[in-house]
């Protein structure tokens, strides 16, 4: 733990988020993918609509986690950088676009 993290609770929070959140985002993304794939098995319109609403909620959750990670990654200036600073260096905007496109495809089917 750096000296700043010891004295500044925000720096400490940022460090904790940067440590834990990339793995959490990966788990949420995997869970979303599994759930989205289940739509192909749904034949009833009511079930499909409920499933689609759940997928949209999951995307909202994922989007919130990514925004939180961006905040933590940005350090002191507080602006969104557009890229997640993690070991994987994943372009989060691309992930969001792909997830939304996947949801649109399900909606049309």
C-alpha positions as CSV (number, residue, x, y, z in Angstrom):
1,X,0.0,0.0,0.0
2,X,1.4,3.4,-1.0
3,X,1.6,6.3,1.4
4,X,-1.2,8.1,-0.5
5,X,-3.4,5.0,0.0
6,X,-2.7,5.0,3.7
7,X,-3.7,8.6,4.2
8,X,-6.3,9.2,1.5
9,X,-9.5,7.1,1.7
10,X,-10.3,7.8,-2.0
11,X,-6.9,6.6,-3.1
12,X,-7.4,3.5,-1.0
13,X,-10.8,2.9,-2.6
14,X,-9.3,3.4,-6.1
15,X,-6.6,0.8,-5.4
16,X,-9.1,-1.7,-4.1
17,X,-11.4,-1.2,-7.1
18,X,-8.4,-1.6,-9.5
19,X,-7.4,-4.8,-7.7
20,X,-10.8,-6.5,-7.6
21,X,-13.1,-5.0,-10.3
22,X,-11.4,-6.4,-13.5
23,X,-12.1,-10.0,-12.3
24,X,-15.7,-9.0,-11.3
25,X,-16.3,-7.5,-14.7
26,X,-15.0,-10.7,-16.4
27,X,-17.4,-12.8,-14.3
28,X,-20.4,-10.5,-15.0
29,X,-19.5,-10.6,-18.7
30,X,-19.3,-14.4,-18.7
31,X,-22.7,-14.6,-16.9
32,X,-24.3,-12.3,-19.4
33,X,-23.0,-14.3,-22.3
34,X,-24.4,-17.5,-20.8
35,X,-27.8,-15.8,-20.2
36,X,-27.9,-14.3,-23.7
37,X,-27.3,-17.7,-25.3
38,X,-30.3,-19.1,-23.5
39,X,-32.6,-16.8,-25.6
40,X,-32.3,-19.3,-28.5
41,X,-34.1,-21.9,-26.3
42,X,-37.1,-19.6,-25.6
43,X,-40.1,-20.1,-27.8
44,X,-42.8,-18.2,-25.8
45,X,-42.9,-14.4,-26.5
46,X,-43.6,-13.6,-22.9
47,X,-40.6,-15.6,-21.7
48,X,-38.4,-14.1,-24.4
49,X,-39.4,-10.5,-23.4
50,X,-38.7,-11.3,-19.8
51,X,-35.3,-12.8,-20.7
52,X,-34.5,-9.8,-22.9
53,X,-35.3,-7.4,-20.0
54,X,-33.0,-9.4,-17.8
55,X,-30.2,-9.2,-20.4
56,X,-30.7,-5.4,-20.6
57,X,-30.5,-5.1,-16.8
58,X,-27.3,-7.2,-16.9
59,X,-25.8,-4.9,-19.5
60,X,-26.7,-1.9,-17.3
61,X,-24.9,-3.6,-14.4
62,X,-21.8,-4.3,-16.6
63,X,-21.8,-0.7,-17.9
64,X,-21.9,0.6,-14.3
65,X,-19.0,-1.6,-13.3
66,X,-17.0,-0.4,-16.3
67,X,-17.7,3.3,-15.4
68,X,-16.5,2.6,-11.9
69,X,-13.3,1.0,-13.1
70,X,-12.7,3.9,-15.5
71,X,-13.0,6.3,-12.5
72,X,-10.6,4.3,-10.5
73,X,-8.2,3.9,-13.4
74,X,-8.1,7.6,-14.0
75,X,-6.4,8.6,-10.8
76,X,-6.8,12.2,-9.7
77,X,-8.4,13.9,-12.7
78,X,-11.7,12.0,-12.6
79,X,-12.4,11.9,-16.4
80,X,-13.2,8.7,-18.3
81,X,-10.4,7.5,-20.4
82,X,-12.3,5.1,-22.7
83,X,-9.9,2.2,-22.0
84,X,-9.8,-0.1,-19.0
85,X,-6.3,-0.1,-17.5
86,X,-5.9,-3.8,-16.6
87,X,-3.7,-6.6,-17.3
88,X,-5.9,-7.6,-20.3
89,X,-6.1,-4.0,-21.5
90,X,-9.6,-4.6,-23.0
91,X,-11.3,-1.8,-24.9
92,X,-14.5,-1.5,-22.9
93,X,-16.3,0.6,-25.5
94,X,-16.0,-2.3,-27.9
95,X,-17.3,-4.7,-25.3
96,X,-20.3,-2.6,-24.7
97,X,-21.0,-2.2,-28.4
98,X,-20.7,-5.9,-29.0
99,X,-23.0,-6.7,-26.1
100,X,-25.6,-4.2,-27.3
101,X,-25.3,-5.5,-30.9
102,X,-25.9,-9.1,-29.5
103,X,-29.0,-7.9,-27.7
104,X,-30.3,-6.2,-30.9
105,X,-29.8,-9.5,-32.8
106,X,-31.8,-11.4,-30.2
107,X,-34.5,-8.7,-30.3
108,X,-34.9,-9.1,-34.1
109,X,-35.0,-12.9,-34.0
